Amino acid sequence: MPKHYVSTEAQCPFYHQEDTDTVWCEGPSDEWSLCQVFEDHQQAELHIENHCHGDWTQCRIARMLWAQHDSLENLRYMRRAAPYLVRGEQI
């Protein structure tokens, strides 16, 4: 596998790219990426097949990023719906 391979089989919305023993995911902001480094290629492949290409909802990083995304969407909605939520100050 070439360095920084981008899989067309990835199902995870946070998947970014992979290497022989590393998987990169979107980070908590546009300026950041998260990487998971595995002890060997077999562990990385197992993770990729089970989570990136498979049931990504079982991946801890994907769940954390999804929760953050969901929280940000809720915050954006709250800001549009009620602009005066914090001690009478506009947010």
N, C-alpha and C positions, 0 to 999 in steps of 0.2 A: 504494500500500500504506500503510495507517495505521501510525503509530508503534507499536512493540512488538507486532507481529503474531505470533501463535502459530500455526504451520502445523499443520494436521491431517494433512498428508502426511509429516511428519518420521518417519524410520525410526530415526534415531540415538537411543540411550537417554540421551544427555547433552544433547541439544538442549533449549533453554529458550524462546527467542524470537528474533525478528529485527526489523530496521529496514531502511531503504532501503539502507544500506551497512555494516550491522553484524549479526553473529550472536552471540547470547549462549548460552553452554553452562553446564552445571553446573560448579561449581568444585571444587577439591580438598577442600573441606569445606562444611558446610551454610551457613556464613556468607559464602562467597565465590561469585562467578560469574566466568567467563572470557568476554571478548568479543574477537571478531576484527573489526577495522575494515578494510574494503577501500577501495581508492582510488575506486571508483565502484560504482554500482548493478549494472552488468553483471558485474563481478568477483564481487560478493556473490551474485548470482543463479546464476552458474556454480558457485560453491562449494556453495550450498544444493542445487542440483539434483544435483550429482555426489556430495556427501557426506551432507548432512542428509537429503535425500529418497532418496538412492541408496545407494552402497556406503560407509557410514560408517566401515568398518574401514580405509579408506584415508586418513582424516583424521588428521593428526598429533595434534591435541588429543584426539580420541576415543581414539586408541591410548594416549596418555599417561594419560588418565583411567581407561581400562580396566585398564592395568597397575597403576595405584595401587589401584583397586578390588580387583583380583585379589590384590594384596599384602596389603591390609587383611583380606580374607576369609581368606587363608592365616594371617595373624597371629592372627585371632580363633580359627580352628580350632586353631592350635598352643597358644594360651592355654587352651583348654578341654581339649585332649588331654594337655598336660604343663605343669602350673602352675609347675614349678620348672625353668625353662630357663636363667636367667641367674645364673651363679655361686651356685647354690643358693638364690637369693632368689626369693620368689614375685613374679610379675609381674601 
